Amino acid sequence: MHDPTTDGGFDVTETDIAGIHAAFESSALTAERLTAAYVARIDEYDDTLDAVLTLNEDAEERARELDRRFEAAGFVGPLHG
């Protein structure tokens, strides 16, 4: 079974912003894959935790846009991704 939280060996449960940025820079991760991993974790745990009130329905498209912008010019800002 595919686990998107550890996509490509990158574990979103054991990282920080610096680790995410390093993974972007090395092409081990994209904003789209990062978003998919976090949405998968929300899907997995939110029935129990009931912590997420709403999920941006445009999150995947926003992630693809961030990937396009990163490819063209690098990080959009300090919390890129």
N, C-alpha and C positions, 0 to 999 in steps of 0.2 A: 504494500500500500504506500502511495506517495505521501510524504509529509511535507507540506509547503513551509512549515516553520523551520525546517532545516534544508531548504532548497539549495542545492549546489554546495552542501557542506556548511552553509552559513546558518547559524542558529539564532533566530530572532529573540529567543527567550534568554539568551546569554550574551547580550551586546549592549553597547551604548552608542551615542551619536558618532563618536570618533570611529568606532568599529564599523558602523553603517557607512560612513564616508569612505573609509579605507576599502570596504568591499565595493562601493561604487567605482572608486578610482581604479581598482584592479579588475573591473568588469565581472566580479564574482556575484554582483547583485545589481538589480535595477529597481527603480521606484515601483514599477508595476509588480515585480515579484515580491518586493517588500510589502506592498499593500495587500496582495493576495495572501501572504503569510499571516499578517495581522488580522485580516478578515476571517481566515480559517480559525485562528485562535478565538476570536469573538464567537464564531459559530459553535466552536467546541465547548466553550465555558459559559456563555452568557445565560443559557437556560438555568444553570445553577447559581451564578453570581448575580444575574439580573442587574448588571452594571452599565450597560450601554443602552441609552434611551433611543438614540437615532444613529443611523449610519449614513454618511453622505452617499446618496445614490450615484453621484458622479465621481466617486473616489477612484475607480479604475481609469476613467478618462483623464482625470487630473494627474494620476501617476504617469500615464503615457505621455502627457504634455511635459511633465517634469523630466522624463527620460529624453524627450526630443530637445528640450532646452539644455540639459546637461551635456548631451552629445555635441551641441552647437557651441556652448559657451562655458561649461562647467557648472558648479553649484549655483543655485538660485539664491540661496541664503544659508544661514548657519544651521537651520533645521531641515535642510533639503532632504526630501524623501518622504 
